[in-house]
């Protein structure tokens, strides 16, 4: 059946944010270390990274939740005002360093002529839209017929199937008429395939990462200009 809709992830699919995340993580780790009045930096980093990984694996992408757990592990009373300020500063750093990939605007413009476009992004913020509170998002928002922020309210985070199903309803297409494009293999690729969509894995040439194995054998692209060519082969 012909593809009628293309659904995108946002971060590292349409925009580059890796430098912003690195800077935000580095600053937040230092400030929290100082706030907790700790002395063993290496042990702290090990615990921090372990807790962050554990939260992400269960699709809890809130930095604040990670920090709250660290307070608990170190037997400290949670300072919510400090954590709210820390989280707000975190997202300011990410947003300041976020840039559309060079080909994003032109690619979206070309694809919109032939397909309905949607976007599903997980909110990484404890409350609110997180990365969508950015100037780069504003530049592309009009290209989409529907935009969904999952992991907020009653909408579970990807890779849960519900946000994919909801987006299909919004775009008025069946799952075999839609393709999802994202960079995170577990969250985007496995999540969309489990919901019955076709999937394209974008491993953007500018993103440096230890990529997992392509165990499902999905098509892979290294920039958005190649989307149309791959869709014709699905």
N, C-alpha and C positions, 0 to 999 in steps of 0.2 A: 504494500500500500504506500502511496506517495507521502512524503513528509510535508506536513502543513505548518508545523511550528518548530521553532528552535528556542530552547530554554537554556539560559546561561547561569553559571555561578558568577560572582562578582570579583572577589579578591584573587589575584594571580591568574584570572581568566580574562577579565576585561581591563583590570588595573594592576599595576605593580605596586606592592606594599611591603616587600621584604625588608627594605632598608628601614622603613618606619617601624616595623615590628621589632627589628633588632634593637633599634635605639630606645624604643619604649620599654622593651623587656629589660634592657641593661639598666636604665635609669630607675625603673620600678623595683628591681631586685635590690639595688643599692639602698634606696630609700626605706624599703621594708626591713632590710638587714639592720640599718641604723635604728629604726623605730623599735624593733624587737630587742635592741641592745645586746646583740649577739657578738661572739668573738671568733668563732670558727667559720670563716667564709667558705672554705671548700666544702665542708659538711653541709652548710646551709644551701649552697648551690645544688648539691646532689639531691637533697630533700626537695628543694623547690622544683627542680626539673622532673623528678619522679612524680610529684603530686600533680604538676601541670599535665604530664603525659597521661596519668590515670584519669584525670578529669576529662581530657579530650577524647580518650578512648570510649568513654561512656557518653559522649556527645554533650558534655557540659563545657561550653566554651567561655564561660564567664571567668575573667581574671580575678574578679573580686571573690568568687567562691574558692579559688585556689588560695588566695591570700588569707581568707577566713580559716581555711584548714590549717595553714601554717601557724596562725595564732594559737589554734587548738593544740597542735603538735608541740609547741613550745610553752604550753600552759600559760598563755597570756590572755588577758581580757581583750576581746575584740574592740578596736576603736573604729567604729563605722564612719565617723566623720573623716578621719584620716584616710580610710580606704576609699570613700567616695571621691575625695579630692585626688587621691592617687590614680583612681580609675579615669576620672575626667582628664587628667593630665596625660595619661597613657594614650587616650584616643586622640587628643590634640596632636601628639607627636606622630601618631600613625597617619592621621589625616593630612598633616603638614607635608609629609614625605610621600604621599600617595600620588601616582601619576598614571594616566591612561597609557596603555601600550601604544606605540606609534601608529599602528594600523587600526586601532579600535573604532574610531569614528567612521572612517571610510568603509570598513568591513560591515558595521552595523547598518549604515546607510544602504549598502548594496543588498544585504540580506533582507532588510525590511520591505523591499520591493516585491519579494516573492514568498515571504513567510511571515506568520505571526511570531512576534518575539516576546519572550517572557524572561524573568529573572527570579531566581530563588537564592537568597543568601542567608546564612545563619548569622544571627546577632551574636557577637562575641561579648556584648556588654551586659552587665548585670541587669540593667533595665534600660531599654531604649534601642535605638537603631544602630549604634556603633559606627561601623565603617561607612554607612550610607549618609551620615552627617558630614559630608565632604563636598568640596567644590567639584571634584572629578565626577562624582555621582550625578550632580546637577547637569553636567554637560551631556550626559547620555540618557537621562531618565525619559525623555520624550520619544525615544526610539521603541519603547516597550509598551505592549498592550496591557501587560500585567506585571507587577513587581510584588514579591512576597518576602517578608522578613520572618524567617522561621526561628524557633527557639525563643519566642515571645508569646506570652499568654497561653492560649490553648493549642498553639501550633508547635509541634515538637520539632526538634532540630533534624536536619538531614544527618544521617542517612535514612531516618524513618520515612516510610512510604507516603505518609499523609500529606506533607507539603507538595510532593510531586503530583498526587492525585488532585489536590486542590487547585494547583496551577493548571492542570489539564482541563478541569471544569471551567476555570476562568477564561481559558483560551478557546474553549468549546471544541476540543479535539480529543481523539482517542489516544491511548498510550502508544499504539503502533504507528501513529501519525506524527509523533514528536521525537525529537532528539535532544538529549541534554549534553551540554559541554561544560566541563569543569576540570580543575587541576588536582583535586584531592581524590585519590583512588578509592579510599574507603567511603568517604562521605558523598562524593559526587558520582563516581562511576558505579561502584557496587550499589549505592542507594538508588540511583535512577534505573539501573537494570533490574533490580528487585521489584521496582514499581512497574516494570513492563515497558519502559522506554528504551529506545536505542540510545547509544552513548558514544561520545567522542572525547578522548582524553587529551587535554592540551598540556603539553610539557613545554612551556614557552622557552624559546631559545635564550632569553635573558634571565630566566629563573634558575639559580644554582641550588640544587637540592639532591639529596640521595633518594632518587625515585624508587618506589617499590616495583616488584615484578608485575608485568601485565598478564596476570593469571587468567583473565577472561578473554584475552585476545581482542580487545576493542581497538578500533582505529585510533591512531595517534597523530596529532599535528603539533607543529612547533610555533605556529602563529595563526591568527584569525583569518588571514587571507586565504587559507587553505580549506576553510569550512565548506564552501560550495562544492569543491571538487570531491571531497570525501562523502558528502551527503548524496551525491549522484551515484555513489557506489553502494549505498546502504540498501 
